Amino acid sequence: MIGGYAGKYLDVDLSTGKVDVRLLDKEMVEKYVGGGGFIAKILWDQLPPNADPLGWENILIITTGPMTATLAPTGGSWYVGFKSPATGIYGEGRGGGYFGPELKFAGYDTVILRGRSPEPVYLYIEDDKVEILPADELWGKDFFKTVDMLEEKYKGVRVLGIGPAGENLVKFACLMSDRYRAAGRGGAGAVMGSKNLKAIAVRGSKDINVADKEGFIKALKDANKTIFEHPATAKLLPDYGTSSLVNGMSAFGAFPTRNHRSGVFESAEKISGETMAETILVKTRGCYSCNIKCTRYTMVREGEYAGVESEGPEYETINAFGARCGIDNLEAIAMANMNANRLGLETISTGTLIAFAMELYEEGLLSKDECNGLELNFGNHQAMNRLLEDIAYRRGLGDILAEGVKEAAVKIGRGSEKYAMHVKGLELTATEPRAAQDSGLGHAVASRGGDHLRPWSPAYTLFSFGSEELGLGGTPDPIVPDDKARVVALMQRVSTFTDMNGMCKFTVLCNTLAPSQLAHLYTTITGISFTAEDVMQSAARVWNLQRALNTIKFGITSADDTLPHRFLNETAPDGPAKGKVVELDKMKKEYYSLEGWDDNGVPRRERILELGLDFVAEELGK
C-alpha cells in the first residue's frame, strides 16, 4: 500500500448491522488524497441528492489523511462529512486530539456509516474486531459520562460521540472526541443522532509506514524549523492559544460584538488570552504529534462558576459566548464552553443563536415570556448559560433556536430575518467582514456556508503574515476590496489541502508552511511525487468538486453566495472600518473569474475537465 495510509475502510450499514471491510482504492488516494477529498468524492458517488439530512439515506463519513498518525507536524486530524441538516448542502468538520490516529492504528483510514439503527447503538473497533453493540445505558448521557463509561469498559480506548444535543437532533450539534475535541460545524452530531449511533470507541495496535523514512526526517526537520521560527506558531499560539487574537481583532474592529452590531468590544482585555493566562489557565496541551500546543486547560477557582474545568475556551468560543453576547465575564464563558462540550453543542452556532435572541429581545421582537422567562439582555451571562441548556434539550425558545438561526428567524418572523447572522444557514464566525473585506468574500463562497477556515485570510490582510511562495507580501489594506479575490483563492487552496492531508490548519493558517513544504512531506510519506503546483491543483480539484456538489446536486446559485443584510447595508459604527460596508459584488465577480465559474457560480465545463473531474462534466450537460 502507498505510505501513510492504513489501506482499508469500514462500510457499516446500521439498518442491517452489516459491516464490510474494503480496500482503499489507489485512484481515490492519488486524486483526492484523503480528508475532505475523500468526503467530497464519496458524497458525489453515493449520496442521493434529495436525501433528507436527518433521514436514513444520508451518509456519515469519518475519515483521516495520509499524515494522520505519522510524525508530521500536527498529524492528529480526523474529518467528518455528510449532507448538513443546518444548510442542506455539503457538510464537513475537522477534529483533533487522538481519535483519528487511533482509527488508523486499528487499520482503517475511513468509516462510512449508512442507514439507521432501529435502537441506540455504539460501534466498537479493536483492530480486526468490529462490533455494533447496544447503547441503552449510554443514550441520554452527556458526552463526558459517555466517555467515562466506555473508558471504564475498554481500557485505552479513544471515543468519538454525541451528547444530548445530537440525540435531540439540534441541527448544529457536533461530534466530540477525546472528551473536549469537537468537529463542530454543520450538524454532524445531529446526523449521528438521527442514525441512533451514540459513539464510536476505537483502539488499535498496528503501524503506519512512510515510504521514504530518511527523506521524511529531512522534510520533518525543515517543517519544524519553520514552525519554531514563525511568530504565530513559535510564540502567539504556544503562549496564549487562539485567544491570543482577542485584543488584536478588537483593535482592528474585526471582533464581532453584540450580534455583529460592531467589531469593537470595549471589554476585550477582560476575556483575552493574556487575562486567561493570569486567571484560569492550568496548563497547555497539544494534540497527537503537535509541536505548537495551542490548547489551554482551564479551571475556575472561585466565584459563581468555581469548579468549572475543561479545555478552552478557544478564540471562536470566547467571541461567541463573550463579545457577541456582550459578556465580559471569562468565568461565565468557561462555563458555557464546558457545557457545550458536555452536551455536544457547537459553540460558534450556539453563541450566534443566543446573540440573535438577545438582539430580538432588546429590539422588542421577543418578550420575556417567549424567552423562557429569561431577561435576555446583552451581557446577561446567567441567562446565556441557561438558554444554552434549553437549546440542547429543545425547551421552549430553545426548541426554535435548535433549528439554526436561518430557520429560527423564519419561525419567529416579525422582521427578525435581518438579525440572523448566517450564510446558507451556517452561522457566522468571529471575524467582522466590514473590517476584513476578504473575510466577507470567504464566508460568502465557502463550500459549507459561513466558514472562516477556508481560508482565514485575515492572517494576511489584518496581521500581514504573508507568503513569498503564494505571492502574498507587503501590508494589505483590509477595508478595500482590491485584490481580495486573489488572496482568498490562493489561501483557500492551502487550507483545503491541509483538510485533505491530516494536518491541523495552524501549520498554514498564518502562511507558516509553504506549499512546497507540504508537498515534500506528502511525497516522503506516501511515495507519490508531489510538487507545490500539485498541492494547489489537487486542492482546486477538491474545492471544485465540493462546489459542484452544492450547485449541481444541491441547487446552490450565485444568489446564495451572499452575506447578511447588516454587512451589505449597515455601515460599521466604529473602529478602523467605520463607515464601511462589504463590497461583495465586485469581489465575487473577480473570484468567480479566477475560479473558472460562470455568472451563476457553477464551475465551467473546461475548468472541470482541466481538473480531471470528467464525471462532473457529464452532469453539467443534463
KARARA-V756510 format. One record per residue. N is the residue number from 1. RES is the residue in three letters. SS is DSSP state (H for helix, E for strand, - for the rest). PSI is psi as a letter, one per 30 degrees, with the letter a starting at -180 (none if undefined). OMEGA is omega in whole degrees, -180 to 180 (999 if undefined). Layout:
<<N;RES;SS;PSI;OMEGA> <N;RES;SS;PSI;OMEGA>>
This chain:
<<1;MET;-;l;176> <2;ILE;-;k;-179> <3;GLY;-;l;177> <4;GLY;-;f;-178> <5;TYR;-;k;173> <6;ALA;-;e;174> <7;GLY;-;f;-179> <8;LYS;E;l;172> <9;TYR;E;l;179> <10;LEU;E;k;174> <11;ASP;E;j;-170> <12;VAL;E;j;175> <13;ASP;E;j;-177> <14;LEU;-;f;179> <15;SER;-;e;-176> <16;THR;-;f;-176> <17;GLY;-;g;-179> <18;LYS;E;k;178> <19;VAL;E;k;177> <20;ASP;E;k;174> <21;VAL;E;k;-176> <22;ARG;E;l;178> <23;LEU;E;k;177> <24;LEU;-;k;-176> <25;ASP;-;k;-177> <26;LYS;H;e;179> <27;GLU;H;e;177> <28;MET;H;e;180> <29;VAL;H;e;-173> <30;GLU;H;e;-177> <31;LYS;H;f;-171> <32;TYR;H;f;169> <33;VAL;-;e;-177> <34;GLY;-;a;176> <35;GLY;-;b;-179> <36;GLY;H;f;176> <37;GLY;H;e;176> <38;PHE;H;e;-177> <39;ILE;H;e;-177> <40;ALA;H;e;-178> <41;LYS;H;e;179> <42;ILE;H;e;179> <43;LEU;H;e;179> <44;TRP;H;e;-175> <45;ASP;H;e;-164> <46;GLN;H;f;-176> <47;LEU;-;k;173> <48;PRO;-;k;-175> <49;PRO;-;e;-177> <50;ASN;-;g;-179> <51;ALA;-;k;173> <52;ASP;-;k;-179> <53;PRO;-;f;178> <54;LEU;-;g;178> <55;GLY;-;l;-174> <56;TRP;-;f;-177> <57;GLU;-;f;-180> <58;ASN;-;l;-179> <59;ILE;-;k;175> <60;LEU;E;k;-174> <61;ILE;E;k;173> <62;ILE;E;k;-174> <63;THR;E;l;-176> <64;THR;-;a;175> <65;GLY;-;l;-177> <66;PRO;-;f;179> <67;MET;-;f;174> <68;THR;-;k;177> <69;ALA;-;g;170> <70;THR;-;a;176> <71;LEU;-;g;174> <72;ALA;-;k;-178> <73;PRO;-;k;180> <74;THR;-;h;-178> <75;GLY;-;h;-178> <76;GLY;-;g;-171> <77;SER;-;k;168> <78;TRP;E;l;-172> <79;TYR;E;l;176> <80;VAL;E;k;180> <81;GLY;E;l;-173> <82;PHE;E;l;166> <83;LYS;E;k;-169> <84;SER;-;k;174> <85;PRO;-;f;179> <86;ALA;-;e;-172> <87;THR;-;f;-174> <88;GLY;-;g;-180> <89;ILE;-;a;-179> <90;TYR;E;k;177> <91;GLY;E;k;179> <92;GLU;E;k;175> <93;GLY;E;l;178> <94;ARG;E;k;174> <95;GLY;E;l;176> <96;GLY;-;b;-180> <97;GLY;-;b;-172> <98;TYR;-;f;-177> <99;PHE;H;e;-178> <100;GLY;H;e;176> <101;PRO;H;e;-180> <102;GLU;H;e;178> <103;LEU;H;e;179> <104;LYS;H;e;176> <105;PHE;H;f;176> <106;ALA;-;f;174> <107;GLY;-;g;-174> <108;TYR;-;k;175> <109;ASP;-;f;-170> <110;THR;E;k;169> <111;VAL;E;k;175> <112;ILE;E;k;-177> <113;LEU;E;k;-177> <114;ARG;E;l;171> <115;GLY;-;a;-179> <116;ARG;-;k;177> <117;SER;-;k;177> <118;PRO;-;f;180> <119;GLU;-;l;177> <120;PRO;-;k;-179> <121;VAL;E;l;166> <122;TYR;E;l;-179> <123;LEU;E;k;178> <124;TYR;E;k;-179> <125;ILE;E;k;173> <126;GLU;E;j;-174> <127;ASP;-;c;-176> <128;ASP;-;f;180> <129;LYS;E;j;-179> <130;VAL;E;k;-176> <131;GLU;E;k;169> <132;ILE;E;j;-170> <133;LEU;E;l;-180> <134;PRO;E;k;-179> <135;ALA;-;g;-178> <136;ASP;-;e;-177> <137;GLU;-;f;-178> <138;LEU;-;e;-175> <139;TRP;-;k;-177> <140;GLY;-;f;179> <141;LYS;-;l;174> <142;ASP;-;l;-173> <143;PHE;H;e;180> <144;PHE;H;e;180> <145;LYS;H;e;177> <146;THR;H;e;178> <147;VAL;H;e;-180> <148;ASP;H;e;-176> <149;MET;H;e;-179> <150;LEU;H;e;177> <151;GLU;H;e;176> <152;GLU;H;e;-178> <153;LYS;H;e;-177> <154;TYR;-;j;-177> <155;LYS;-;k;176> <156;GLY;-;g;-176> <157;VAL;-;l;171> <158;ARG;E;k;-171> <159;VAL;E;k;169> <160;LEU;E;k;-179> <161;GLY;E;a;-178> <162;ILE;-;l;172> <163;GLY;-;a;179> <164;PRO;H;e;179> <165;ALA;H;e;177> <166;GLY;H;e;177> <167;GLU;H;e;-178> <168;ASN;-;g;174> <169;LEU;-;h;170> <170;VAL;-;k;-166> <171;LYS;-;f;174> <172;PHE;-;g;173> <173;ALA;E;k;-175> <174;CYS;-;l;169> <175;LEU;E;k;178> <176;MET;E;k;172> <177;SER;E;l;178> <178;ASP;-;h;177> <179;ARG;-;e;-171> <180;TYR;-;f;-176> <181;ARG;E;k;-175> <182;ALA;E;k;162> <183;ALA;E;j;-158> <184;GLY;-;e;-157> <185;ARG;-;k;169> <186;GLY;-;f;173> <187;GLY;-;g;178> <188;ALA;H;e;179> <189;GLY;H;e;177> <190;ALA;H;e;178> <191;VAL;H;e;178> <192;MET;H;e;177> <193;GLY;H;e;-180> <194;SER;H;f;179> <195;LYS;-;g;-177> <196;ASN;-;h;178> <197;LEU;E;j;-176> <198;LYS;E;e;-172> <199;ALA;E;l;168> <200;ILE;E;k;178> <201;ALA;E;k;-174> <202;VAL;E;k;167> <203;ARG;E;k;-175> <204;GLY;-;l;-176> <205;SER;-;g;-176> <206;LYS;-;l;-179> <207;ASP;-;l;170> <208;ILE;-;k;-176> <209;ASN;-;l;172> <210;VAL;-;l;-173> <211;ALA;-;e;-175> <212;ASP;-;j;-174> <213;LYS;H;e;-179> <214;GLU;H;e;178> <215;GLY;H;e;179> <216;PHE;H;e;179> <217;ILE;H;e;178> <218;LYS;H;e;180> <219;ALA;H;e;180> <220;LEU;H;e;179> <221;LYS;H;e;180> <222;ASP;H;e;-180> <223;ALA;H;e;-179> <224;ASN;H;e;178> <225;LYS;H;e;179> <226;THR;H;e;180> <227;ILE;H;e;-177> <228;PHE;H;f;180> <229;GLU;H;f;-178> <230;HIS;-;k;-175> <231;PRO;H;e;-179> <232;ALA;H;e;-175> <233;THR;H;f;178> <234;ALA;H;f;-173> <235;LYS;H;d;-171> <236;LEU;H;e;-177> <237;LEU;H;e;176> <238;PRO;H;e;-175> <239;ASP;H;e;-172> <240;TYR;H;g;-179> <241;GLY;H;a;-180> <242;THR;H;f;179> <243;SER;H;f;172> <244;SER;H;f;-178> <245;LEU;H;f;-167> <246;VAL;H;e;-176> <247;ASN;H;e;-180> <248;GLY;H;e;-180> <249;MET;H;e;178> <250;SER;H;e;178> <251;ALA;H;e;177> <252;PHE;-;f;-175> <253;GLY;-;g;-174> <254;ALA;-;g;-176> <255;PHE;-;j;-173> <256;PRO;-;k;-173> <257;THR;E;k;179> <258;ARG;-;i;178> <259;ASN;-;h;176> <260;HIS;-;g;172> <261;ARG;-;e;-175> <262;SER;E;l;173> <263;GLY;-;g;-179> <264;VAL;-;k;178> <265;PHE;-;j;-174> <266;GLU;-;f;-179> <267;SER;-;g;-177> <268;ALA;H;e;-177> <269;GLU;H;e;-177> <270;LYS;H;f;-177> <271;ILE;H;g;-175> <272;SER;-;l;175> <273;GLY;H;e;178> <274;GLU;H;e;177> <275;THR;H;e;177> <276;MET;H;e;-179> <277;ALA;H;e;-177> <278;GLU;H;f;-171> <279;THR;H;d;-169> <280;ILE;-;f;-179> <281;LEU;E;k;175> <282;VAL;E;e;-179> <283;LYS;E;l;176> <284;THR;E;l;-179> <285;ARG;E;l;173> <286;GLY;-;l;174> <287;CYS;-;a;180> <288;TYR;-;k;176> <289;SER;-;h;-178> <290;CYS;-;k;176> <291;ASN;-;g;178> <292;ILE;-;e;176> <293;LYS;-;i;-179> <294;CYS;-;f;-174> <295;THR;E;k;175> <296;ARG;E;k;169> <297;TYR;E;k;-170> <298;THR;E;l;176> <299;MET;E;k;175> <300;VAL;-;k;-171> <301;ARG;-;f;-177> <302;GLU;-;l;176> <303;GLY;-;a;-174> <304;GLU;-;e;-175> <305;TYR;-;g;180> <306;ALA;-;k;179> <307;GLY;-;f;178> <308;VAL;-;k;175> <309;GLU;E;k;-176> <310;SER;E;l;164> <311;GLU;E;k;-180> <312;GLY;-;a;7> <313;PRO;-;k;176> <314;GLU;-;l;-179> <315;TYR;H;e;-177> <316;GLU;H;e;180> <317;THR;H;e;177> <318;ILE;H;e;178> <319;ASN;H;e;-175> <320;ALA;H;e;-179> <321;PHE;H;f;-179> <322;GLY;-;c;-173> <323;ALA;H;e;-177> <324;ARG;H;f;176> <325;CYS;H;g;-180> <326;GLY;-;g;-174> <327;ILE;-;k;180> <328;ASP;-;g;179> <329;ASN;-;j;-175> <330;LEU;H;e;179> <331;GLU;H;e;177> <332;ALA;H;e;176> <333;ILE;H;e;177> <334;ALA;H;e;178> <335;MET;H;e;180> <336;ALA;H;e;178> <337;ASN;H;e;180> <338;MET;H;e;-179> <339;ASN;H;e;176> <340;ALA;H;e;177> <341;ASN;H;e;-178> <342;ARG;H;e;-175> <343;LEU;H;f;180> <344;GLY;-;h;177> <345;LEU;E;k;175> <346;GLU;-;k;-168> <347;THR;H;e;-178> <348;ILE;H;e;-180> <349;SER;H;e;-179> <350;THR;H;e;179> <351;GLY;H;e;178> <352;THR;H;e;179> <353;LEU;H;e;180> <354;ILE;H;e;177> <355;ALA;H;e;176> <356;PHE;H;e;180> <357;ALA;H;e;178> <358;MET;H;e;180> <359;GLU;H;e;177> <360;LEU;H;e;179> <361;TYR;H;e;-179> <362;GLU;H;f;178> <363;GLU;-;f;179> <364;GLY;-;g;-179> <365;LEU;-;f;172> <366;LEU;-;k;178> <367;SER;-;l;178> <368;LYS;-;e;178> <369;ASP;H;e;179> <370;GLU;H;f;-179> <371;CYS;H;h;179> <372;ASN;-;h;179> <373;GLY;-;g;-178> <374;LEU;-;k;171> <375;GLU;-;j;-170> <376;LEU;-;h;173> <377;ASN;-;k;171> <378;PHE;-;k;179> <379;GLY;-;f;-178> <380;ASN;-;j;-174> <381;HIS;H;f;176> <382;GLN;H;e;179> <383;ALA;H;e;178> <384;MET;H;e;-179> <385;ASN;H;e;177> <386;ARG;H;e;-178> <387;LEU;H;e;177> <388;LEU;H;e;179> <389;GLU;H;e;178> <390;ASP;H;e;177> <391;ILE;H;e;-178> <392;ALA;H;e;-178> <393;TYR;-;g;177> <394;ARG;-;h;179> <395;ARG;-;k;175> <396;GLY;-;b;178> <397;LEU;H;e;178> <398;GLY;H;e;179> <399;ASP;H;e;177> <400;ILE;H;e;-178> <401;LEU;H;f;180> <402;ALA;-;f;177> <403;GLU;-;f;-175> <404;GLY;-;l;-171> <405;VAL;H;e;180> <406;LYS;H;e;-178> <407;GLU;H;e;178> <408;ALA;H;e;179> <409;ALA;H;e;177> <410;VAL;H;e;-179> <411;LYS;H;e;-179> <412;ILE;H;e;-179> <413;GLY;-;b;176> <414;ARG;-;g;-179> <415;GLY;-;g;-176> <416;SER;H;f;-177> <417;GLU;H;e;-175> <418;LYS;H;f;177> <419;TYR;H;g;-176> <420;ALA;-;j;-175> <421;MET;-;j;-179> <422;HIS;E;l;167> <423;VAL;E;k;179> <424;LYS;-;g;178> <425;GLY;-;f;178> <426;LEU;E;k;-174> <427;GLU;E;k;-176> <428;LEU;-;l;-173> <429;THR;-;a;-166> <430;ALA;-;h;169> <431;THR;-;k;179> <432;GLU;-;j;-171> <433;PRO;-;f;176> <434;ARG;-;f;178> <435;ALA;-;f;178> <436;ALA;-;i;-174> <437;GLN;H;e;179> <438;ASP;H;e;178> <439;SER;H;e;176> <440;GLY;H;e;178> <441;LEU;H;e;-178> <442;GLY;H;e;177> <443;HIS;H;e;-174> <444;ALA;H;e;-173> <445;VAL;H;f;-176> <446;ALA;-;k;-173> <447;SER;-;f;-178> <448;ARG;-;g;-180> <449;GLY;-;b;-174> <450;GLY;-;i;-169> <451;ASP;-;k;-180> <452;HIS;-;f;-171> <453;LEU;-;f;178> <454;ARG;-;i;2> <455;PRO;-;l;166> <456;TRP;-;i;-175> <457;SER;-;f;175> <458;PRO;H;f;173> <459;ALA;H;e;177> <460;TYR;H;e;-171> <461;THR;H;f;177> <462;LEU;-;e;-172> <463;PHE;-;f;175> <464;SER;-;h;171> <465;PHE;-;j;-174> <466;GLY;-;a;-180> <467;SER;E;j;178> <468;GLU;-;e;-177> <469;GLU;-;e;179> <470;LEU;-;f;-177> <471;GLY;-;h;179> <472;LEU;E;j;-178> <473;GLY;-;l;177> <474;GLY;-;a;-180> <475;THR;-;j;-177> <476;PRO;-;l;175> <477;ASP;-;j;-173> <478;PRO;-;f;-173> <479;ILE;-;g;173> <480;VAL;-;k;-175> <481;PRO;-;f;-175> <482;ASP;-;k;175> <483;ASP;-;g;-176> <484;LYS;H;f;178> <485;ALA;H;e;178> <486;ARG;H;e;180> <487;VAL;H;e;-179> <488;VAL;H;e;-178> <489;ALA;H;e;-179> <490;LEU;H;e;-177> <491;MET;H;f;174> <492;GLN;H;e;-178> <493;ARG;H;e;-176> <494;VAL;H;e;178> <495;SER;H;e;179> <496;THR;H;e;-179> <497;PHE;H;e;178> <498;THR;H;f;175> <499;ASP;H;g;172> <500;MET;H;e;-168> <501;ASN;H;f;176> <502;GLY;-;g;178> <503;MET;-;l;175> <504;CYS;-;k;-179> <505;LYS;H;f;177> <506;PHE;H;f;174> <507;THR;H;f;-178> <508;VAL;-;f;-171> <509;LEU;-;e;179> <510;CYS;-;h;-179> <511;ASN;-;h;180> <512;THR;-;d;177> <513;LEU;-;k;179> <514;ALA;-;l;178> <515;PRO;H;e;180> <516;SER;H;e;178> <517;GLN;H;e;175> <518;LEU;H;e;179> <519;ALA;H;e;-180> <520;HIS;H;e;176> <521;LEU;H;e;-178> <522;TYR;H;e;-179> <523;THR;H;e;-177> <524;THR;H;f;177> <525;ILE;H;e;-172> <526;THR;H;f;-172> <527;GLY;-;g;176> <528;ILE;-;k;-178> <529;SER;-;k;-176> <530;PHE;-;k;176> <531;THR;-;l;175> <532;ALA;H;e;178> <533;GLU;H;e;177> <534;ASP;H;e;176> <535;VAL;H;e;-177> <536;MET;H;e;-178> <537;GLN;H;e;180> <538;SER;H;e;177> <539;ALA;H;e;177> <540;ALA;H;e;178> <541;ARG;H;e;-178> <542;VAL;H;e;179> <543;TRP;H;e;-179> <544;ASN;H;f;174> <545;LEU;H;e;175> <546;GLN;H;e;179> <547;ARG;H;e;178> <548;ALA;H;e;174> <549;LEU;H;e;-176> <550;ASN;H;e;-176> <551;THR;H;e;-174> <552;ILE;H;e;-175> <553;LYS;H;e;-176> <554;PHE;-;f;169> <555;GLY;-;g;178> <556;ILE;-;k;177> <557;THR;-;l;178> <558;SER;H;e;-180> <559;ALA;H;f;179> <560;ASP;H;f;178> <561;ASP;-;i;-175> <562;THR;-;a;-178> <563;LEU;-;l;177> <564;PRO;-;l;-178> <565;HIS;H;e;-175> <566;ARG;H;e;-174> <567;PHE;H;f;-178> <568;LEU;H;f;-172> <569;ASN;H;f;-180> <570;GLU;-;k;-179> <571;THR;-;k;176> <572;ALA;-;k;-174> <573;PRO;-;f;-175> <574;ASP;-;l;179> <575;GLY;-;a;-179> <576;PRO;-;f;-180> <577;ALA;-;g;-178> <578;LYS;-;k;180> <579;GLY;-;f;-176> <580;LYS;-;k;164> <581;VAL;-;l;177> <582;VAL;-;k;179> <583;GLU;-;i;-169> <584;LEU;H;e;-172> <585;ASP;H;e;-180> <586;LYS;H;e;-179> <587;MET;H;e;-177> <588;LYS;H;e;179> <589;LYS;H;e;178> <590;GLU;H;e;-179> <591;TYR;H;e;178> <592;TYR;H;e;-180> <593;SER;H;e;179> <594;LEU;H;e;-179> <595;GLU;H;f;-175> <596;GLY;-;h;178> <597;TRP;E;l;179> <598;ASP;-;a;-175> <599;ASP;-;f;178> <600;ASN;-;g;177> <601;GLY;-;g;179> <602;VAL;-;k;178> <603;PRO;E;k;-180> <604;ARG;-;l;-177> <605;ARG;H;e;-178> <606;GLU;H;e;177> <607;ARG;H;e;179> <608;ILE;H;e;180> <609;LEU;H;e;178> <610;GLU;H;e;-179> <611;LEU;-;g;178> <612;GLY;-;g;-180> <613;LEU;-;h;-176> <614;ASP;H;e;-179> <615;PHE;H;f;175> <616;VAL;H;e;179> <617;ALA;H;e;178> <618;GLU;H;e;179> <619;GLU;H;f;-179> <620;LEU;H;e;-177> <621;GLY;-;f;-176> <622;LYS;-;none;999>>
